[in-house]
Amino acid sequence: MQNNDQRRFMNTRVLILIVLLLTVIILIFSNFGQNHSTVVYDCRLSEISPDYPIEVKEECRRLRLEMWLKEQEDARRKTII
């Protein structure tokens, strides 16, 4: 009986050790504690939403201007051809 009890005790210790090692390995490779969140803003709402930061509104305006200028350039090319 004592031999079986010792074996169970040893198996339990080995199992706990394996679980702890796997936990540590998972935490190391998962970049635990780092914040990788990304906030995405919809530029269609940037002018009317008071919750958007000013930097986001300015960037949306710049992007809209670039898109408008590209559309104007494409329309000009179509009329030339």
C-alpha contacts under 8 A as a table, 3 or more apart, distances in Angstrom:
res1	aa1	res2	aa2	distance
1	M	4	N	5.31
1	M	5	D	6.35
2	Q	5	D	5.10
2	Q	6	Q	6.18
3	N	6	Q	5.15
3	N	7	R	6.18
4	N	7	R	4.99
4	N	8	R	6.17
5	D	8	R	5.16
5	D	9	F	6.10
6	Q	9	F	5.03
6	Q	10	M	6.06
7	R	10	M	5.05
7	R	11	N	6.03
8	R	11	N	5.00
8	R	12	T	6.05
9	F	12	T	5.14
9	F	13	R	6.27
10	M	13	R	5.10
10	M	14	V	6.17
11	N	14	V	5.12
11	N	15	L	6.06
12	T	15	L	5.08
12	T	16	I	6.15
13	R	16	I	5.14
13	R	17	L	6.13
14	V	17	L	5.05
14	V	18	I	6.18
15	L	18	I	5.13
15	L	19	V	6.22
16	I	19	V	5.13
16	I	20	L	6.15
17	L	20	L	5.12
17	L	21	L	6.16
18	I	21	L	5.13
18	I	22	L	6.13
19	V	22	L	5.15
19	V	23	T	6.11
20	L	23	T	5.06
20	L	24	V	6.25
21	L	24	V	5.16
21	L	25	I	6.18
22	L	25	I	5.07
22	L	26	I	6.06
23	T	26	I	5.16
23	T	27	L	6.16
24	V	27	L	5.14
24	V	28	I	6.18
25	I	28	I	5.15
25	I	29	F	6.26
26	I	29	F	5.33
26	I	30	S	5.93
27	L	30	S	5.23
27	L	31	N	6.55
27	L	32	F	5.49
28	I	31	N	5.89
28	I	32	F	6.70
29	F	32	F	7.79
31	N	34	Q	5.96
41	Y	46	S	7.76
41	Y	52	Y	7.90
41	Y	56	V	7.72
42	D	45	L	5.83
42	D	46	S	6.74
43	C	46	S	4.94
43	C	47	E	7.91
43	C	57	K	7.62
43	C	60	C	5.48
44	R	47	E	7.51
45	L	48	I	5.66
45	L	49	S	5.91
46	S	49	S	5.53
46	S	52	Y	6.19
46	S	56	V	7.45
46	S	57	K	5.53
46	S	60	C	7.09
47	E	50	P	7.99
47	E	57	K	6.68
49	S	52	Y	5.97
50	P	53	P	7.93
52	Y	56	V	6.40
52	Y	57	K	6.75
53	P	56	V	5.35
53	P	57	K	6.53
54	I	57	K	5.04
54	I	58	E	6.20
55	E	58	E	5.16
55	E	59	E	6.17
56	V	59	E	5.08
56	V	60	C	6.09
57	K	60	C	5.10
57	K	61	R	6.20
58	E	61	R	5.06
58	E	62	R	6.22
59	E	62	R	5.02
59	E	63	L	6.15
60	C	63	L	5.04
60	C	64	R	6.04
61	R	64	R	5.06
61	R	65	L	6.12
62	R	65	L	5.11
62	R	66	E	6.23
63	L	66	E	5.08
63	L	67	M	6.20
64	R	67	M	5.08
64	R	68	W	6.09
65	L	68	W	5.03
65	L	69	L	6.07
66	E	69	L	5.16
66	E	70	K	6.15
67	M	70	K	5.10
67	M	71	E	6.19
68	W	71	E	5.07
68	W	72	Q	6.19
69	L	72	Q	5.03
69	L	73	E	6.14
70	K	73	E	5.03
70	K	74	D	6.13
71	E	74	D	5.06
71	E	75	A	6.11
72	Q	75	A	5.08
72	Q	76	R	6.11
73	E	76	R	5.05
73	E	77	R	6.24
74	D	77	R	5.11
74	D	78	K	6.29
75	A	78	K	5.12
75	A	79	T	6.40
76	R	79	T	5.26
76	R	80	I	6.35
77	R	80	I	5.16
77	R	81	I	6.33
78	K	81	I	5.33
